[in-house]
Amino acid sequence: MSEISLGRSILAPMAGITGYPFRKICLKYGAEFCFTEMISAEGFLRNDKKTLELLETGSGISKTGIQLFGNSAAVLSEAAKKSFDRGFKVIDINAGCPVKKVVKTGAGSALLKDPALFADIAASVRKSVKDAFFTVKFRSGFDFNSVNFVEIGKIAEDSGINALFFHPRTRSQMFGGTADHSQTKKLKESLKIPVYASGDLFTADDALNVMNYTGADGIMFARGAVGKPWIFNDYMHISDTGGRAEEKEPYMTDKIDIMLELNEEISSYYGETRGFNIIKPHLYNFLKGFKGSKELRAAVNNAKSGKETAGILQILKTKIATNEYSEPAG
Ligand SMILES: Cc1cc2nc3c(=O)[nH]c(=O)nc-3n(C[C@H](O)[C@H](O)[C@H](O)COP(=O)(O)O)c2cc1C
């Protein structure tokens, strides 16, 4: 376990987004580690076909952690053991998901409401995977009246958890308001184990600012990486040099090539038709801010296959090369 290093910049788990193709591209363009989206511990134990598809890692299993969600210490421990036996050396438990469907089963951020259950899960999972690098990703509390991230962090540390990923919003905030990184700083100062910051990191500069302010051990990009997988390289560059992101950012046509590569990976993994829905959020984010972006996004909306999406990106590339479209301002 001691040989495991997560590095400084990690792709956060995102349901519906961080499937194998996107993880592969993020690792290629600078992410030092990545996570599967949250995996139902029960579904995994049942060998549910859809769940197993989420676990593909190609040759990247040493750089991929599995994130499990559930509400039972016994089920999570068994799923953790099965994950470890499958080759995942980094195992994360989700204690942050705010979605109703998950919370009403007592999983995700509902675990924050029950520190005793959280402690039980932490201790049981630790026991079942002694040699794994065991982490927890969590929010600051269930609601504003029950902010308990330091308590949860201390339970985690005392249970032998190796590192924490922290998104400083309560469950009741969902994605509203802003991430309060003064809480990240407080958590970091309260614990000895590594703390990674997550929340509102939309640019490499955002990430560097949060690192400097909180003293965190690393950062996780989530929404900031959607349609922008080069954000990891940008971040590594400014983190290494203290320079500005723009100095390293690839030219727009290079970015389009990376989007074409992602499109290709997604189409070949999920199939042309299914893949189209999966590339969509990436293309929407990518096209934001381009002159004529409304019309381009409408074209993406009307496309029915990966081939059509690739065609739109090719047209964009030609128009940029002939100066018909200017690059987005920021
Ligand atoms: C579409 C979407 C899906 C997400 N799925 C997960 C998930 O499966 N597990 C998890 O721990 N967090 C999940 N998150 C939360 C992110 O990992 C991250 O903590 C959060 O988005 C805050 O970071 P950001 O503001 O930089 O996006 C998800 C977020 C989004 C936007």
Ligand as a Chemical Component Dictionary entry (heavy atoms), coordinates in Angstrom:
data_LIG
# 
_chem_comp.id                   LIG 
_chem_comp.type                 NON-POLYMER 
_chem_comp.pdbx_formal_charge   0 
_chem_comp.three_letter_code    LIG 
# 
loop_
_chem_comp_atom.comp_id 
_chem_comp_atom.atom_id 
_chem_comp_atom.alt_atom_id 
_chem_comp_atom.type_symbol 
_chem_comp_atom.charge 
_chem_comp_atom.model_Cartn_x 
_chem_comp_atom.model_Cartn_y 
_chem_comp_atom.model_Cartn_z 
_chem_comp_atom.pdbx_ordinal 
LIG C1  C1  C 0 -22.554 14.936 -13.105 1  
LIG C2  C2  C 0 -21.859 14.728 -11.795 2  
LIG C3  C3  C 0 -21.758 13.454 -11.272 3  
LIG C4  C4  C 0 -21.115 13.242 -10.052 4  
LIG N1  N1  N 0 -20.982 11.969 -9.585  5  
LIG C5  C5  C 0 -20.269 11.743 -8.456  6  
LIG C6  C6  C 0 -20.015 10.418 -8.015  7  
LIG O1  O1  O 0 -20.385 9.430  -8.651  8  
LIG N2  N2  N 0 -19.317 10.274 -6.847  9  
LIG C7  C7  C 0 -18.846 11.350 -6.124  10 
LIG O2  O2  O 0 -18.225 11.168 -5.082  11 
LIG N3  N3  N 0 -19.054 12.603 -6.542  12 
LIG C8  C8  C 0 -19.736 12.821 -7.690  13 
LIG N4  N4  N 0 -19.882 14.098 -8.149  14 
LIG C9  C9  C 0 -19.256 15.208 -7.392  15 
LIG C10 C10 C 0 -17.872 15.553 -7.950  16 
LIG O3  O3  O 0 -16.971 14.480 -7.837  17 
LIG C11 C11 C 0 -17.265 16.797 -7.265  18 
LIG O4  O4  O 0 -16.993 16.518 -5.928  19 
LIG C12 C12 C 0 -18.221 17.997 -7.336  20 
LIG O5  O5  O 0 -18.718 18.145 -8.654  21 
LIG C13 C13 C 0 -17.520 19.274 -6.904  22 
LIG O6  O6  O 0 -16.482 19.595 -7.789  23 
LIG P1  P1  P 0 -16.651 20.702 -8.968  24 
LIG O7  O7  O 0 -17.426 21.856 -8.363  25 
LIG O8  O8  O 0 -15.238 21.086 -9.306  26 
LIG O9  O9  O 0 -17.413 20.089 -10.076 27 
LIG C14 C14 C 0 -20.554 14.331 -9.346  28 
LIG C15 C15 C 0 -20.664 15.611 -9.884  29 
LIG C16 C16 C 0 -21.284 15.820 -11.090 30 
LIG C17 C17 C 0 -21.356 17.222 -11.647 31 
# 
loop_
_chem_comp_bond.comp_id 
_chem_comp_bond.atom_id_1 
_chem_comp_bond.atom_id_2 
_chem_comp_bond.value_order 
_chem_comp_bond.pdbx_ordinal 
LIG C1  C2  SING 1  
LIG C2  C3  SING 2  
LIG C2  C16 DOUB 3  
LIG C3  C4  DOUB 4  
LIG C4  N1  SING 5  
LIG C4  C14 SING 6  
LIG N1  C5  DOUB 7  
LIG C5  C6  SING 8  
LIG C5  C8  SING 9  
LIG C6  O1  DOUB 10 
LIG C6  N2  SING 11 
LIG N2  C7  SING 12 
LIG C7  O2  DOUB 13 
LIG C7  N3  SING 14 
LIG N3  C8  DOUB 15 
LIG C8  N4  SING 16 
LIG N4  C9  SING 17 
LIG N4  C14 SING 18 
LIG C9  C10 SING 19 
LIG C10 O3  SING 20 
LIG C10 C11 SING 21 
LIG C11 O4  SING 22 
LIG C11 C12 SING 23 
LIG C12 O5  SING 24 
LIG C12 C13 SING 25 
LIG C13 O6  SING 26 
LIG O6  P1  SING 27 
LIG P1  O7  DOUB 28 
LIG P1  O8  SING 29 
LIG P1  O9  SING 30 
LIG C14 C15 DOUB 31 
LIG C15 C16 SING 32 
LIG C16 C17 SING 33 
# 
